[in-house]
Structures are given as structure tokens and as C-alpha cells.
Amino acid sequence: MGSLNLDMDVLRTLVAAQQLGGFNRAANHVGRSQSAVSQQIRKLEERVGQPLFRKQGRGLALTEAGEIVLAYARRIVDLNDEAVASLRGLAINGVVRFGLPGDFSETWLPDALGMFKRAHPTVRVEATVDRNTSLVERLEKGQLDLAVLVTAEPRTDVEVLAKLPMVWIGSARSAEQESEPLPLALFEPPCLFRAAAIAALDKAGLPWRIAFTSPSLSGLWAALDAGLGVTVRTTANVPARLAVLDERAKLPNLPSAYLCLSSAGRILSPAAARLREILVETLPANLQRPAEVIPLRASKA
């Protein structure tokens, strides 16, 4: 008996239906009519010899066989697309010099660079993880082709990727302290998070003191973990051992920050342009990492 080959177009439609929430949307996505998509699915069921869907209320639900086919369909489609991207990527070469803040170095950076290197193995990537001010300086000097930056305003000379709320961050040890003035663990100036924290506390008339300064994000996280103070960052990728402080902390509201991509106005090379596409593609998954929320100096009943 010969091997049974599954139709790639049908598998792609099946995956699209699951991702988009129905065959109507999937039909539009793959450029087919709904009747054509229904016929595709019937032929797939005939080919595998089992029903893939069952009625559930007014809609359809996957059968056990359907769940199995869908799981493999995702993998097959992903491998197909990765193979095509790799072949296309052979035509792209050169060097890309890229920088981003440390907030994303353990999550977004591996995801994006891993995908990029699989698709474009001949391109050499020189990645720099540094503070925002240093990245801006290197970008303006032409030492970087592309950089992820965090700005206080949605500037017109950059591509805004997301608006991120600034939050107060601390540890369980911070929650146990009731010291005044409020101890702060901050980057050395200049730093937009430092400026935002101090401005918010001064506006609210709350006393504060600098308990710890660091040139690196890892040093800042260590200070918070030790309970030396609290800091201000965004909600993106807060370490699991730390947490966002809730409203019972009675700390002032903070502005938002803007996550941006910048090439300092220079035209991107094909390799850098492709890296930019992958950065945009992989960003959503790296912003959907909710941080734990803990109380700080909660009011006593």
C-alpha cells in the first residue's frame, strides 16, 4: 500500500480556520469560496477515512481525529513555510548590526534571532544589548543598522511598535517594608524611567530617596530581589521573582512608554529589512507575558 499524502492547501485552510475562528474567515484568507473550502475538508475526510468535525450547537467542533490532523497540519505548514523562507534567504547575505534594551534580551531576542538565522543562515548578525541612551548614540554614529528603542513620546522619526504602560515594580520583600522616604532602585541618569519615577513622586508630594543605582538591568533586578527598593519599568518581561505593585501601594500613576524601531533615517539593507519584519512578527508573543501583581505596604484592616 502506497503512502497517503495530505494536500498542503487543505492543511493550510484547516490551520487558518482554527486561527481565525471559522471557515468563512478562512475562505477569505486563502482566497477561496466557502463552498470550495467545505469541499476541500470533505475530500480530506475521505482521504483520512474519518470525520474531522462534528456538530456542536449551531457550529462545528473538531473530532478526536480532527484534533490530531490539526496538530500535524500546524507542524507541516510551519515546516513548509520555513523551508521556503530558508531557500529565499539564501539570496540575502551580508551583516546586520542590531541593538535592543535588556528588557527583551531573554525572550524577544532569542525568538527573533532564532527565526532570522534559520531563514537567512548566510547573514551575520551582530547584536548589542545595552541601555536606551547607548543604543541611540550607537545608532546615530552609524554603528547600528537597526535598534529597538523605548521613548517617552511617539516620535515621527521612528516606527512605533507598541504603547506600554510604565509600572512600579518590586519584590515580596518590598511589600513587607513600610519605610519612608520611598527607596528607589534606578538606572544612572539619563534614563526616562528614572525621570518618570521622580517626576511622579514629586508631583504627588511623596518623599523618596535613591537607595541603589546601576548601569545594567541585571543589577537593577538583583537590587529589587534583595528588597533594596522599588523601580519603574514597563510590564514587558518582568522577571518571575519580581512583581508589579498594585494600587494599595499608594504610589502615583505613571505615563506610558513607546516601544519603537529606528534606523536613524537610513535605508535598510535587504537583510536588515528582513530582520525588521521578523521583529514585528515575533513581538506580540513577547508582550503577552503578564506579570504577577503584589501589594506594597497594604493598608491594615
KOLKOL-504580 format. One record per residue (C-alpha): residue number from 1; residue in three letters; x, y, z negated. Coordinates in pm, whole numbers, always signed. Example, Ala and Ser with C-alpha at 12.3 -4.5 7.8 and 13.67 -1.06 7.14 Angstrom:
BEGIN
PT   num   residu       xx       yy       zz
PT     1      ALA    +1230     -450     -780
PT     2      SER    +1367     -106     -714
END
This chain:
BEGIN
PT   num   residu       xx       yy       zz
PT     1      MET       +0       +0       +0
PT     2      GLY     +140     +340     +102
PT     3      SER     +189     +628     -134
PT     4      LEU     -105     +860     -193
PT     5      ASN      -19    +1221     -100
PT     6      LEU     -217    +1505     -252
PT     7      ASP     -295    +1813      -44
PT     8      MET      -91    +2110     -168
PT     9      ASP     -358    +2359      -56
PT    10      VAL     -623    +2180     -262
PT    11      LEU     -399    +2164     -566
PT    12      ARG     -330    +2537     -535
PT    13      THR     -705    +2604     -518
PT    14      LEU     -762    +2389     -826
PT    15      VAL     -498    +2580    -1021
PT    16      ALA     -637    +2914     -902
PT    17      ALA     -989    +2816    -1014
PT    18      GLN     -863    +2730    -1360
PT    19      GLN     -658    +3051    -1390
PT    20      LEU     -925    +3284    -1251
PT    21      GLY    -1224    +3125    -1424
PT    22      GLY    -1423    +2978    -1136
PT    23      PHE    -1432    +2864     -774
PT    24      ASN    -1589    +3188     -649
PT    25      ARG    -1283    +3386     -757
PT    26      ALA    -1051    +3107     -645
PT    27      ALA    -1209    +3112     -298
PT    28      ASN    -1136    +3484     -263
PT    29      HIS     -784    +3432     -398
PT    30      VAL     -692    +3161     -144
PT    31      GLY     -882    +3325     +144
PT    32      ARG    -1150    +3058     +191
PT    33      SER    -1527    +3047     +162
PT    34      GLN    -1686    +2889     -144
PT    35      SER    -1829    +2607      +69
PT    36      ALA    -1482    +2535     +210
PT    37      VAL    -1337    +2521     -141
PT    38      SER    -1617    +2284     -255
PT    39      GLN    -1542    +2060      +41
PT    40      GLN    -1172    +2065      -49
PT    41      ILE    -1249    +1948     -403
PT    42      ARG    -1482    +1671     -277
PT    43      LYS    -1208    +1541      -48
PT    44      LEU     -961    +1547     -338
PT    45      GLU    -1205    +1345     -550
PT    46      GLU    -1243    +1094     -266
PT    47      ARG     -867    +1071     -234
PT    48      VAL     -803    +1000     -602
PT    49      GLY    -1115     +784     -631
PT    50      GLN    -1254     +956     -940
PT    51      PRO    -1477    +1256    -1015
PT    52      LEU    -1279    +1557    -1132
PT    53      PHE    -1573    +1765    -1257
PT    54      ARG    -1894    +1706    -1450
PT    55      LYS    -2191    +1931    -1509
PT    56      GLN    -2185    +2135    -1830
PT    57      GLY    -2485    +2362    -1875
PT    58      ARG    -2507    +2576    -1563
PT    59      GLY    -2142    +2529    -1480
PT    60      LEU    -1881    +2260    -1434
PT    61      ALA    -1620    +2115    -1668
PT    62      LEU    -1317    +1901    -1593
PT    63      THR    -1342    +1529    -1650
PT    64      GLU    -1054    +1342    -1810
PT    65      ALA     -923    +1262    -1462
PT    66      GLY     -965    +1629    -1370
PT    67      GLU     -753    +1738    -1667
PT    68      ILE     -477    +1501    -1558
PT    69      VAL     -485    +1619    -1196
PT    70      LEU     -485    +1984    -1306
PT    71      ALA     -181    +1931    -1531
PT    72      TYR      +15    +1777    -1245
PT    73      ALA     -118    +2034     -997
PT    74      ARG      +34    +2316    -1203
PT    75      ARG     +372    +2146    -1204
PT    76      ILE     +361    +2059     -832
PT    77      VAL     +261    +2412     -730
PT    78      ASP     +526    +2566     -956
PT    79      LEU     +797    +2339     -815
PT    80      ASN     +687    +2413     -460
PT    81      ASP     +698    +2788     -520
PT    82      GLU    +1031    +2764     -699
PT    83      ALA    +1180    +2564     -408
PT    84      VAL    +1058    +2822     -155
PT    85      ALA    +1188    +3110     -367
PT    86      SER    +1527    +2939     -401
PT    87      LEU    +1557    +2894      -26
PT    88      ARG    +1464    +3256      +35
PT    89      GLY    +1700    +3357     -241
PT    90      LEU    +1999    +3217      -53
PT    91      ALA    +1974    +3519     +174
PT    92      ILE    +2021    +3754     -122
PT    93      ASN    +2365    +3795     -273
PT    94      GLY    +2582    +4048     -446
PT    95      VAL    +2589    +4180     -802
PT    96      VAL    +2315    +4325    -1021
PT    97      ARG    +2411    +4526    -1329
PT    98      PHE    +2118    +4529    -1566
PT    99      GLY    +2059    +4661    -1918
PT   100      LEU    +1784    +4637    -2179
PT   101      PRO    +1732    +4704    -2553
PT   102      GLY    +1798    +4438    -2812
PT   103      ASP    +1426    +4409    -2894
PT   104      PHE    +1387    +4181    -2591
PT   105      SER    +1722    +4005    -2580
PT   106      GLU    +1597    +3682    -2738
PT   107      THR    +1273    +3647    -2540
PT   108      TRP    +1222    +3850    -2225
PT   109      LEU    +1588    +3847    -2117
PT   110      PRO    +1625    +3463    -2108
PT   111      ASP    +1286    +3424    -1935
PT   112      ALA    +1355    +3680    -1665
PT   113      LEU    +1720    +3595    -1600
PT   114      GLY    +1646    +3222    -1601
PT   115      MET    +1381    +3264    -1333
PT   116      PHE    +1603    +3501    -1135
PT   117      LYS    +1907    +3270    -1135
PT   118      ARG    +1700    +2970    -1028
PT   119      ALA    +1561    +3166     -733
PT   120      HIS    +1884    +3350     -644
PT   121      PRO    +2179    +3135     -753
PT   122      THR    +2434    +3327     -545
PT   123      VAL    +2366    +3662     -713
PT   124      ARG    +2593    +3754    -1005
PT   125      VAL    +2408    +3926    -1289
PT   126      GLU    +2594    +4144    -1538
PT   127      ALA    +2354    +4201    -1828
PT   128      THR    +2407    +4457    -2104
PT   129      VAL    +2212    +4459    -2432
PT   130      ASP    +2252    +4794    -2606
PT   131      ARG    +2075    +5086    -2769
PT   132      ASN    +1847    +5300    -2559
PT   133      THR    +2078    +5604    -2563
PT   134      SER    +2375    +5397    -2445
PT   135      LEU    +2170    +5242    -2164
PT   136      VAL    +2060    +5585    -2043
PT   137      GLU    +2422    +5705    -2041
PT   138      ARG    +2547    +5399    -1851
PT   139      LEU    +2261    +5427    -1603
PT   140      GLU    +2332    +5794    -1531
PT   141      LYS    +2702    +5720    -1483
PT   142      GLY    +2619    +5452    -1225
PT   143      GLN    +2742    +5170    -1447
PT   144      LEU    +2399    +5002    -1434
PT   145      ASP    +2172    +4945    -1135
PT   146      LEU    +1857    +4894    -1338
PT   147      ALA    +1765    +4934    -1703
PT   148      VAL    +1469    +4878    -1933
PT   149      LEU    +1425    +5190    -2146
PT   150      VAL    +1197    +5296    -2429
PT   151      THR    +1082    +5657    -2403
PT   152      ALA     +871    +5887    -2619
PT   153      GLU     +679    +6021    -2318
PT   154      PRO     +561    +5862    -1988
PT   155      ARG     +824    +6035    -1774
PT   156      THR     +773    +6075    -1399
PT   157      ASP    +1128    +5964    -1315
PT   158      VAL    +1076    +5610    -1445
PT   159      GLU     +836    +5322    -1384
PT   160      VAL     +614    +5279    -1690
PT   161      LEU     +552    +4911    -1766
PT   162      ALA     +359    +4929    -2093
PT   163      LYS     +246    +5158    -2372
PT   164      LEU     +349    +5011    -2708
PT   165      PRO     +230    +5132    -3048
PT   166      MET     +500    +5216    -3300
PT   167      VAL     +452    +5043    -3636
PT   168      TRP     +608    +5027    -3980
PT   169      ILE     +799    +4702    -4029
PT   170      GLY     +931    +4540    -4346
PT   171      SER     +958    +4210    -4529
PT   172      ALA     +783    +4039    -4816
PT   173      ARG    +1048    +4191    -5042
PT   174      SER     +948    +4535    -4916
PT   175      ALA     +591    +4458    -5014
PT   176      GLU     +699    +4395    -5373
PT   177      GLN     +869    +4735    -5410
PT   178      GLU     +696    +5048    -5530
PT   179      SER     +996    +5279    -5524
PT   180      GLU     +980    +5644    -5428
PT   181      PRO    +1101    +5810    -5220
PT   182      LEU    +1037    +5553    -4944
PT   183      PRO    +1362    +5375    -4849
PT   184      LEU    +1423    +5373    -4475
PT   185      ALA    +1645    +5144    -4269
PT   186      LEU    +1712    +5315    -3937
PT   187      PHE    +1941    +5339    -3640
PT   188      GLU    +2203    +5607    -3641
PT   189      PRO    +2089    +5922    -3455
PT   190      PRO    +1994    +5988    -3184
PT   191      CYS    +1704    +5742    -3196
PT   192      LEU    +1340    +5805    -3101
PT   193      PHE    +1214    +5559    -3365
PT   194      ARG    +1418    +5733    -3635
PT   195      ALA    +1285    +6070    -3524
PT   196      ALA     +926    +5942    -3518
PT   197      ALA     +951    +5791    -3867
PT   198      ILE    +1096    +6102    -4028
PT   199      ALA     +856    +6336    -3846
PT   200      ALA     +552    +6130    -3953
PT   201      LEU     +661    +6117    -4318
PT   202      ASP     +743    +6488    -4329
PT   203      LYS     +407    +6576    -4172
PT   204      ALA     +229    +6363    -4432
PT   205      GLY     +433    +6517    -4714
PT   206      LEU     +570    +6178    -4823
PT   207      PRO     +919    +6162    -4980
PT   208      TRP    +1178    +5939    -4813
PT   209      ARG    +1547    +5855    -4823
PT   210      ILE    +1788    +5684    -4584
PT   211      ALA    +1876    +5355    -4752
PT   212      PHE    +2053    +5189    -4459
PT   213      THR    +2182    +5287    -4115
PT   214      SER    +2307    +5057    -3842
PT   215      PRO    +2424    +5086    -3481
PT   216      SER    +2271    +4745    -3398
PT   217      LEU    +1924    +4591    -3409
PT   218      SER    +2052    +4272    -3571
PT   219      GLY    +2195    +4480    -3858
PT   220      LEU    +1863    +4658    -3895
PT   221      TRP    +1667    +4331    -3911
PT   222      ALA    +1912    +4196    -4171
PT   223      ALA    +1865    +4503    -4390
PT   224      LEU    +1487    +4467    -4374
PT   225      ASP    +1510    +4097    -4450
PT   226      ALA    +1712    +4184    -4762
PT   227      GLY    +1441    +4425    -4873
PT   228      LEU    +1657    +4737    -4841
PT   229      GLY    +1377    +4939    -4685
PT   230      VAL    +1128    +4968    -4402
PT   231      THR    +1173    +5078    -4042
PT   232      VAL     +983    +5182    -3732
PT   233      ARG     +985    +4987    -3405
PT   234      THR     +715    +4858    -3169
PT   235      THR     +509    +4541    -3217
PT   236      ALA     +706    +4368    -2942
PT   237      ASN     +908    +4072    -3067
PT   238      VAL     +920    +4144    -3439
PT   239      PRO    +1127    +3862    -3596
PT   240      ALA     +917    +3592    -3762
PT   241      ARG    +1076    +3659    -4101
PT   242      LEU     +954    +4022    -4089
PT   243      ALA     +610    +4173    -4052
PT   244      VAL     +406    +4477    -3960
PT   245      LEU     +294    +4666    -4271
PT   246      ASP      -81    +4709    -4298
PT   247      GLU     -289    +5017    -4382
PT   248      ARG     -263    +4952    -4756
PT   249      ALA      +96    +5067    -4733
PT   250      LYS      -50    +5419    -4708
PT   251      LEU     +213    +5512    -4454
PT   252      PRO     +134    +5771    -4186
PT   253      ASN      +22    +5689    -3835
PT   254      LEU     +287    +5683    -3566
PT   255      PRO     +289    +5771    -3195
PT   256      SER     +327    +5523    -2913
PT   257      ALA     +640    +5446    -2714
PT   258      TYR     +662    +5371    -2343
PT   259      LEU     +845    +5071    -2200
PT   260      CYS     +996    +5173    -1867
PT   261      LEU    +1218    +5060    -1583
PT   262      SER    +1467    +5305    -1438
PT   263      SER    +1726    +5306    -1160
PT   264      ALA    +1814    +5673    -1220
PT   265      GLY    +1661    +5761     -885
PT   266      ARG    +1890    +5534     -684
PT   267      ILE    +1754    +5296     -418
PT   268      LEU    +1769    +4938     -542
PT   269      SER    +1965    +4674     -356
PT   270      PRO    +1765    +4367     -242
PT   271      ALA    +1898    +4171     -541
PT   272      ALA    +1813    +4446     -791
PT   273      ALA    +1469    +4489     -632
PT   274      ARG    +1402    +4118     -674
PT   275      LEU    +1514    +4131    -1038
PT   276      ARG    +1274    +4421    -1093
PT   277      GLU     +988    +4209     -954
PT   278      ILE    +1071    +3922    -1189
PT   279      LEU    +1097    +4156    -1487
PT   280      VAL     +747    +4288    -1416
PT   281      GLU     +616    +3934    -1363
PT   282      THR     +756    +3796    -1689
PT   283      LEU     +676    +4097    -1909
PT   284      PRO     +315    +4013    -2011
PT   285      ALA     +407    +3682    -2174
PT   286      ASN     +674    +3857    -2380
PT   287      LEU     +438    +4122    -2512
PT   288      GLN     +181    +3868    -2628
PT   289      ARG     +366    +3767    -2944
PT   290      PRO     +153    +3902    -3230
PT   291      ALA     +347    +3991    -3542
PT   292      GLU     +231    +3895    -3890
PT   293      VAL      +76    +4175    -4093
PT   294      ILE     +153    +4210    -4466
PT   295      PRO      +56    +4468    -4727
PT   296      LEU     +316    +4700    -4876
PT   297      ARG     +263    +4848    -5223
PT   298      ALA     -100    +4737    -5210
PT   299      SER     -332    +4924    -5444
PT   300      LYS     -403    +4738    -5765
PT   301      ALA     -761    +4648    -5848
END
